[in-house]
Amino acid sequence: MADKLLDTDRIAADQQRRISAALDVGLKALRPMLQFQVSLLRLWAHNAEMLARNCERGLEGLSSDAEQQEKIEQHEHERAGDRPLPCIPDASPSAWAPAQSSRMKESRP
């Protein structure tokens, strides 16, 4: 009876050692993969932060460009005063057609 009890304890202990050894090997293999995934996640987060910063800078640049353009237009308008607008050339379709030479007019029947 004592021999059977010792055998079952020994078998249980061996089984436990095998399971813990397999778990140890699996976790050691898993660790580099998890570290790689964490590094990719950190890289992605860093790039997202840089994109957000660049977007903020871009919007600031756009708003300052728009303000500068508005100031330039106001300055030009003030400088122009009450001067008349420049003349717009004739916009009729006949003005667009190329001029025909006298030879082309004569050659037609």
matplotlib code that plots the C-alpha trace (Angstrom):
import matplotlib.pyplot as plt

x = [0.0, 2.8, 4.5, 1.4, 1.1, 4.7, 4.3, 1.2, 3.0, 6.1, 3.9, 2.1, 5.3, 6.8, 3.7, 3.8, 7.5, 6.8, 3.9, 5.9, 8.8, 6.6, 5.0, 8.5, 9.6, 6.4, 6.7, 10.3, 9.3, 6.4, 8.4, 10.3, 7.0, 5.2, 8.2, 8.1, 4.4, 4.8, 7.6, 5.3, 2.5, 4.9, 6.1, 2.6, 1.7, 4.8, 3.9, 0.3, 1.6, 3.9, 1.0, -1.2, 1.6, 2.2, -1.5, -1.7, 1.3, -0.2, -3.5, -1.6, 0.3, -2.9, -4.6, -1.5, -1.3, -5.0, -4.6, -1.6, -3.5, -6.4, -4.1, -2.5, -5.9, -7.0, -3.8, -4.2, -7.8, -6.8, -4.0, -6.3, -8.7, -11.4, -9.5, -11.7, -11.5, -9.3, -11.1, -12.1, -11.5, -14.3, -15.6, -17.7, -17.1, -16.0, -13.1, -11.9, -11.8, -8.4, -8.2, -8.4, -5.9, -7.1, -5.7, -8.0, -11.0, -10.2, -9.6, -13.1, -15.6]
y = [0.0, 2.4, 1.5, 2.5, 5.8, 6.6, 5.7, 8.0, 10.8, 10.3, 10.2, 13.4, 15.2, 14.1, 15.2, 18.5, 19.0, 18.2, 20.7, 23.4, 22.7, 23.0, 26.1, 27.6, 26.8, 28.3, 31.5, 31.9, 31.5, 33.9, 36.7, 38.0, 38.0, 40.1, 42.5, 43.0, 43.7, 46.2, 47.9, 48.2, 49.6, 52.2, 53.1, 53.5, 55.7, 57.9, 58.3, 59.2, 61.9, 63.3, 63.4, 65.2, 67.8, 68.3, 68.7, 71.4, 73.2, 72.9, 74.4, 77.2, 77.9, 77.9, 80.3, 82.6, 82.5, 83.3, 86.2, 87.5, 87.2, 89.1, 91.9, 92.1, 92.4, 95.1, 97.0, 96.8, 97.9, 100.9, 101.8, 101.5, 104.1, 105.1, 104.2, 102.6, 98.9, 97.9, 97.4, 93.9, 93.1, 92.2, 88.7, 88.0, 84.8, 86.7, 88.1, 84.6, 83.4, 83.8, 86.4, 85.0, 86.2, 87.7, 84.7, 82.3, 84.5, 84.6, 80.9, 79.9, 79.3]
z = [0.0, 0.9, -2.4, -4.4, -2.5, -3.2, -6.9, -7.3, -5.5, -7.8, -10.9, -9.9, -9.1, -12.5, -14.3, -12.5, -13.4, -17.1, -17.2, -15.6, -17.9, -21.0, -19.6, -19.0, -22.6, -24.0, -22.0, -23.0, -26.7, -26.3, -24.6, -27.7, -29.7, -27.0, -26.8, -30.5, -30.5, -27.6, -29.5, -32.6, -30.5, -29.0, -32.5, -33.7, -30.7, -31.3, -35.0, -34.1, -31.7, -34.4, -36.9, -34.4, -33.8, -37.5, -38.1, -35.4, -36.9, -40.3, -39.1, -37.4, -40.6, -42.7, -40.3, -40.3, -44.1, -44.4, -42.0, -44.0, -47.3, -45.8, -44.6, -48.0, -49.7, -47.2, -47.8, -51.6, -51.3, -49.2, -51.6, -54.6, -53.1, -55.6, -58.8, -61.5, -62.1, -65.1, -68.4, -69.3, -73.0, -75.3, -74.3, -77.4, -79.3, -82.4, -80.4, -79.7, -83.3, -85.0, -87.7, -91.2, -93.8, -97.1, -99.1, -97.2, -97.9, -101.6, -102.0, -100.9, -103.7]

ax = plt.figure().add_subplot(projection="3d")
ax.plot(x, y, z, "-o")
ax.set_aspect("equal")
plt.show()
